Amino acid sequence: MRIIGIGGEPATGKTSLINKLMSSKKFKKFKYKKILNYLKSGDTIIFGKYEGSCFDGTDRLSMAVQPVAEQFLIKNKDSSYTIIFEGDRLFNKKFLKFSSGICETIVVVLSASEKVKHSRHKERKDTQPETFLKSRKTKIQNIYKSFQIVTLKNETPEDLSTNHKKLIEIMKGKSIKKYIAEGEKYIKEEKSKTGVLKFI
């Protein structure tokens, strides 16, 4: 079993990436212990609800979903599943550390400029308060301190297509060393422009 956790600040395109993945496969809906909704296609499992909302994914699940998700991982730890999730319900240090102790866990963070994020917030007419957005930024910073991260720039349709291809490669078991190195180079370049990288 392999876990791929996808995170990032709001409006970095996490749900869009999962929707892109779902468009290339046929998924069926399931539910574990009446609380963990997931989609399944062959050996690929995506945690969360996806029903066409801007805020799909694990964010649509109960606040009590984490222990149930942990039970699911324990039950299926010897399987050949690749389990993917995005959203705050599960993208946190506690769950990522738990999954890392069960099986290979790959942590992916999507990044977009402040200008792009602001444009997306405006486009989807969300009302997320500034205090919430700042807390998400801090959360991502803390995760960077605890895990090796595959950082993917996700600002344009071309970025989305490239990131979809990279996600498929990761799902197939391709080494992530190259993608980690590419992400570190991107971070260094972005930081050199202003001296500060706002999402880290």
C-alpha positions as CSV (number, residue, x, y, z in Angstrom):
1,M,0.0,0.0,0.0
2,R,1.1,3.5,-0.8
3,I,-0.3,6.8,0.5
4,I,-0.2,10.1,-1.4
5,G,-1.3,13.1,0.7
6,I,-1.9,16.3,-1.2
7,G,-1.9,19.6,0.6
8,G,-1.4,23.3,0.1
9,E,-3.0,26.6,1.0
10,P,-6.6,27.2,-0.1
11,A,-6.9,28.0,-3.8
12,T,-3.7,26.2,-4.8
13,G,-5.8,23.7,-6.9
14,K,-5.8,20.5,-4.9
15,T,-9.4,19.5,-5.8
16,S,-8.7,20.4,-9.5
17,L,-5.8,18.0,-9.5
18,I,-8.0,15.2,-8.1
19,N,-10.7,16.0,-10.6
20,K,-8.2,15.7,-13.4
21,L,-7.2,12.3,-12.1
22,M,-10.8,11.2,-11.8
23,S,-11.5,12.2,-15.4
24,S,-9.0,9.6,-16.6
25,K,-10.5,6.7,-14.7
26,K,-13.9,5.3,-13.7
27,F,-14.5,5.4,-10.0
28,K,-17.2,3.9,-7.8
29,K,-18.4,5.3,-4.5
30,F,-17.9,3.4,-1.2
31,K,-18.2,4.2,2.5
32,Y,-16.3,2.6,5.4
33,K,-17.9,2.5,8.8
34,K,-20.6,5.0,7.7
35,I,-18.1,7.9,8.0
36,L,-15.2,7.5,5.5
37,N,-16.5,8.2,2.0
38,Y,-14.1,7.1,-0.8
39,L,-13.9,6.4,-4.5
40,K,-12.3,3.3,-5.9
41,S,-11.0,2.4,-9.4
42,G,-8.9,-0.8,-9.5
43,D,-6.1,-0.4,-6.9
44,T,-6.6,3.4,-6.7
45,I,-8.6,4.8,-3.8
46,I,-9.4,8.5,-3.2
47,F,-10.6,9.5,0.2
48,G,-13.4,12.1,0.3
49,K,-16.6,13.3,-1.4
50,Y,-16.4,14.7,-4.9
51,E,-19.7,16.1,-6.1
52,G,-18.7,19.2,-8.1
53,S,-18.2,21.6,-5.3
54,C,-15.2,24.0,-4.9
55,F,-14.6,22.5,-1.5
56,D,-14.8,18.7,-2.3
57,G,-12.4,16.1,-0.9
58,T,-11.9,15.2,2.7
59,D,-13.2,18.6,3.7
60,R,-16.7,17.3,3.1
61,L,-16.2,14.5,5.6
62,S,-17.0,14.4,9.3
63,M,-14.6,16.1,11.8
64,A,-14.4,12.6,13.3
65,V,-13.1,10.9,10.2
66,Q,-9.4,10.6,11.1
67,P,-9.5,7.6,13.5
68,V,-11.8,5.8,11.0
69,A,-9.3,6.5,8.2
70,E,-6.5,5.2,10.5
71,Q,-8.5,2.0,11.0
72,F,-8.9,1.7,7.2
73,L,-5.2,2.0,6.7
74,I,-4.4,-0.7,9.3
75,K,-7.0,-3.0,7.7
76,N,-5.5,-2.6,4.2
77,K,-1.8,-2.2,5.0
78,D,-0.8,-5.4,3.2
79,S,-2.9,-4.5,0.1
80,S,-1.6,-3.1,-3.3
81,Y,-3.8,0.0,-2.9
82,T,-2.6,3.5,-3.7
83,I,-4.6,5.8,-1.4
84,I,-4.8,9.5,-2.3
85,F,-6.3,12.3,-0.3
86,E,-6.4,16.0,-0.1
87,G,-8.0,18.4,2.3
88,D,-7.6,19.6,5.9
89,R,-9.5,16.7,7.5
90,L,-6.5,14.4,6.9
91,F,-3.6,16.5,5.6
92,N,-2.1,17.2,9.0
93,K,1.1,16.1,10.8
94,K,-0.6,13.6,13.1
95,F,-2.3,11.7,10.2
96,L,0.8,11.9,7.9
97,K,3.0,10.6,10.7
98,F,0.6,7.8,11.4
99,S,0.4,6.8,7.7
100,S,4.2,7.0,7.5
101,G,4.4,4.3,10.2
102,I,2.0,2.0,8.3
103,C,3.4,2.3,4.7
104,E,5.2,4.5,2.2
105,T,3.7,7.9,2.5
106,I,4.4,10.6,-0.1
107,V,3.6,14.2,0.8
108,V,2.8,16.6,-2.0
109,V,2.3,20.3,-1.6
110,L,0.8,22.5,-4.4
111,S,1.9,26.1,-4.6
112,A,0.6,29.2,-6.3
113,S,1.5,32.8,-6.1
114,E,-0.5,35.2,-3.9
115,K,-1.9,36.9,-7.1
116,V,-3.1,33.5,-8.5
117,K,-4.6,32.5,-5.1
118,H,-6.4,35.9,-4.8
119,S,-7.8,35.5,-8.3
120,R,-9.1,32.0,-7.6
121,H,-10.7,33.1,-4.3
122,K,-12.5,35.9,-6.1
123,E,-13.6,33.6,-9.0
124,R,-15.1,31.0,-6.7
125,K,-16.6,33.7,-4.4
126,D,-15.5,32.0,-1.2
127,T,-15.7,33.7,2.1
128,Q,-12.8,32.2,3.9
129,P,-11.6,34.8,6.5
130,E,-8.0,36.1,6.6
131,T,-7.4,34.4,10.0
132,F,-8.3,31.0,8.5
133,L,-6.0,31.6,5.5
134,K,-3.1,32.5,7.7
135,S,-3.7,29.4,9.8
136,R,-3.5,27.2,6.7
137,K,-0.2,28.9,5.7
138,T,1.2,28.2,9.2
139,K,0.0,24.6,8.9
140,I,1.9,24.1,5.6
141,Q,5.0,25.7,7.1
142,N,5.0,23.2,9.9
143,I,4.5,20.2,7.6
144,Y,7.6,21.3,5.6
145,K,9.6,21.1,8.8
146,S,8.5,17.5,9.4
147,F,8.5,15.7,6.0
148,Q,10.3,15.4,2.7
149,I,8.0,17.3,0.3
150,V,7.2,17.1,-3.4
151,T,6.4,20.7,-4.2
152,L,4.5,21.3,-7.4
153,K,3.8,24.8,-8.9
154,N,0.1,24.8,-9.8
155,E,-0.8,28.2,-11.4
156,T,-1.8,27.5,-15.0
157,P,-3.7,24.8,-17.0
158,E,-0.3,23.7,-18.3
159,D,0.9,23.3,-14.7
160,L,-2.2,21.2,-13.9
161,S,-1.6,18.9,-16.8
162,T,2.1,18.5,-15.9
163,N,1.2,17.8,-12.2
164,H,-1.4,15.2,-13.3
165,K,1.3,13.4,-15.3
166,K,3.7,13.5,-12.3
167,L,0.9,12.2,-10.0
168,I,0.4,9.3,-12.3
169,E,4.1,8.5,-12.3
170,I,4.2,8.7,-8.5
171,M,1.2,6.4,-8.3
172,K,3.1,3.9,-10.5
173,G,5.9,3.9,-7.9
174,K,8.4,6.1,-9.8
175,S,11.1,7.5,-7.5
176,I,10.2,10.9,-6.1
177,K,13.8,12.1,-5.7
178,K,13.7,13.9,-9.0
179,Y,10.4,15.6,-8.1
180,I,11.7,16.6,-4.6
181,A,14.8,18.1,-6.2
182,E,12.7,20.0,-8.8
183,G,10.5,21.3,-6.0
184,E,13.5,22.5,-3.9
185,K,14.9,24.3,-7.0
186,Y,11.6,26.0,-7.5
187,I,11.4,27.1,-3.9
188,K,14.9,28.4,-4.0
189,E,14.2,30.4,-7.2
190,E,10.9,31.8,-5.8
191,K,12.7,32.8,-2.5
192,S,15.5,34.6,-4.4
193,K,13.0,36.9,-6.1
194,T,11.7,38.5,-2.9
195,G,13.8,37.1,-0.1
196,V,10.7,35.6,1.4
197,L,8.6,32.6,0.3
198,K,5.2,33.2,1.7
199,F,3.9,29.7,1.8
200,I,6.8,28.3,3.8
